[in-house]
Amino acid sequence: MRAPLVLAWRDFRIAGFMASAVSSVTSLRAEARLLSLAGLILLAIGFPMTLGLAAIAISTGAVSPILPIALGAPPLLLGYLACHFASARMVKAKTLEEV
């Protein structure tokens, strides 16, 4: 059983991390632009790399069929997530703007 002082200190630390400042509309839109640019760059790298590796794996058989997935999935996933979070920030900016 933990001492009440230790529990109070833990709750104080967690509350400090959970506190978030209200962002302005312009900062949210700037973050969204940056995230969408990063996401598009990652998608522009991931799609051609995956397609090229898949074409090599199909045509010659010299490359493992798992290689296109292993090398192409991380940039595609990160690009998708960056674009998703950019979209979420734009929605938040839109709701703050309407209020």
C-alpha positions in Angstrom: 0.0 0.0 0.0 1.4 3.4 -1.0 1.6 6.2 1.4 -1.0 9.0 0.8 1.9 11.5 0.2 3.3 9.4 -2.6 -0.2 9.1 -4.2 -0.7 12.8 -3.9 2.6 13.5 -5.5 1.8 11.1 -8.4 -1.5 12.7 -9.0 0.1 16.2 -9.0 2.7 15.1 -11.6 0.1 13.5 -13.8 -2.2 16.6 -13.6 0.8 18.7 -14.8 1.3 16.6 -17.8 -2.4 16.5 -18.7 -2.9 20.2 -18.5 -2.9 21.7 -22.0 -2.9 25.3 -23.0 -5.7 26.5 -25.3 -4.2 26.9 -28.8 -5.0 29.8 -31.0 -6.6 29.3 -34.4 -3.5 30.5 -36.3 -1.2 28.2 -34.4 -3.5 25.2 -35.0 -3.6 26.0 -38.7 0.2 26.4 -38.9 0.6 23.0 -37.2 -1.9 21.5 -39.6 0.0 22.9 -42.6 3.3 21.5 -41.3 1.8 18.1 -40.5 0.1 17.9 -43.9 3.3 18.8 -45.7 5.3 16.2 -43.8 2.6 13.6 -44.4 2.5 14.4 -48.1 6.3 14.1 -48.3 6.2 10.7 -46.6 3.4 9.5 -48.8 5.3 10.7 -51.9 8.3 8.7 -50.8 6.3 5.6 -49.7 4.1 5.0 -52.7 6.7 5.0 -55.4 9.1 3.0 -53.3 6.5 0.3 -52.5 5.3 0.1 -56.1 8.9 -0.1 -57.4 9.9 -2.8 -55.0 6.7 -4.7 -55.7 7.4 -4.6 -59.4 10.9 -5.9 -58.8 9.6 -8.6 -56.6 7.0 -9.7 -59.1 9.2 -9.5 -62.2 12.5 -11.0 -61.2 11.7 -12.9 -58.0 15.1 -11.9 -56.7 13.6 -9.8 -54.0 11.6 -11.1 -51.2 7.8 -10.4 -51.5 7.9 -9.2 -47.9 10.4 -6.4 -48.7 8.0 -4.0 -50.3 5.7 -4.3 -47.3 8.5 -4.0 -44.8 10.1 -0.9 -46.4 7.0 0.8 -47.8 4.6 0.5 -44.8 6.4 2.7 -42.3 6.5 5.9 -44.5 2.9 5.2 -45.7 1.7 4.8 -42.2 3.5 7.8 -40.8 2.3 9.9 -43.8 -1.3 8.8 -43.2 -1.1 9.6 -39.5 0.5 13.0 -40.1 -2.4 13.8 -42.5 -4.9 12.5 -40.0 -3.6 14.7 -37.2 -3.4 17.7 -39.5 -7.1 17.1 -40.3 -7.9 16.9 -36.6 -6.1 20.1 -36.0 -8.0 21.8 -38.8 -11.3 20.6 -37.4 -10.3 22.0 -34.0 -9.3 25.3 -35.5 -12.7 25.5 -37.3 -14.6 24.9 -34.1 -12.5 27.5 -32.2 -13.1 29.9 -35.0 -16.9 29.5 -34.8 -17.1 30.1 -31.1 
